[in-house]
Amino acid sequence: MVVDDNAAIRKALHNVFEFSSDWSVCDAANGREGIEKAKRLKPDLIVLDVSMPEMNGIDAAKVIHRIMPEVPLILCSLFTNERLAAEAQSAGVQAVVSKTQNMQALVSKARELLRAS
């Protein structure tokens, strides 16, 4: 599942994942919607944006991790730093990936986390 408030980024990430593998991808526009869809759809992996209206990615990760601790979480943000990485980790996020990286890095990290889970 891809959770991002920017429709163009959601579509791009959706396409990257579907093109790169045999995954089916669902998406949500904010953290609250992401939590509800995660409960209903039980995704294998969730990619969350940090900054979103209604509920940001860190807060959504905390809730998702509490109710679905087996689901790997990746935080994907334009701006990454050590403070954000530490905050994400304490929320249950297993990886932080910058949106400025090649999106294949995100797919590779997702595959790695799924193999490990």
N, C-alpha and C positions, 0 to 999 in steps of 0.2 A: 504494500500500500504506500502511496505517495501522499503526504499531507503538506500542502503549500498553498498560501493564499493567492499567489500569482498564477493565473490560469495558463499563461504561456510557459512558465517553468514547469507546472504540473504536466502539461502536454508534452513538453520536451523530455522530462524524466520518464514519463509513461512510455514514450516512443523508444528511448534508450534501452529501457528494460525489456520491452517486448521485442525489439530488434536483436538484442544481444542474447536472448535465450528463449526458452519455451515457456516462460512465465506468463501468467495473466496478471494484469495490474489493475487495481482499483485506486481511487483517489478521493481526497477530501480537501475542503478549502480552508479549514481551520482546526485547531486542536480539539474543540468540542465535537465537531463532526467526525474527526478522526477517531476519537474514543468510541463514539456510538457505532461507527462502521466497523471498527476493530472487534467490538463485542459481538456484532452480528455476523461478520464475514470470517473472522478468525484467520487473518493473514499470516503467512509464514515469516514475514519480515516487514518492518515499517520504517520508512524514510520520512523524517520530520524536518520542516523548516524551523528556524528559531523564532523569527519575528512574524507573528500572525495576529490578526484581530481575534477577539473573543477569548482565546486561550493560546498562549505561545507554545512552542515546541518543547521547552523544558518542563513546563507544568503538565502538558499532555503526556510526556514521557513518564513522569512520576506516576500518573494514574494508570497508564497502560502497563507499566512495569509491575505495579502492584497487583493488577488483575490478571495479567498475562505474562508472568516473569520468564516464560520460556521463549517468548518472541523477541528475536534480535531487533534492536533499535539503532538506527543511524541518524545522527543529526547532520543536516546538510545546510550550510550557511555561507553567505557571501564573505563574512568576516569571521575568522577563527583565531583564537588565541588560547593561551594556557588556562586562563580564568574560565573561559567558556568550556573548554575541554573538561576541567575539574567539575564544574557545575553539572555538565551533561553526564559525566560518569556517576556522580552522586544521585542523579535522577534515574539511573538504570540504563543509560545509553552506552552501547558497546563501542561505537566508533563515531568520530566527527570527521566529516569530509567537507572540504571547501568547494563551493560552487564555481570557483575560478579554476579548479583542476579539470582535466579531461574527464568527462562523465564516465568513461570506461573505468576510471579509478573507483568510482562509486559502485559500478556493477561488480568489479573485482572484489571490493570489500564486502559487498552483499553476498557474493558466492562464498567467500571465506567464512563469514559469520554463519551462513546456513550449513556449511560443512561441519563447523564446530558445534552446532547445536544439536 
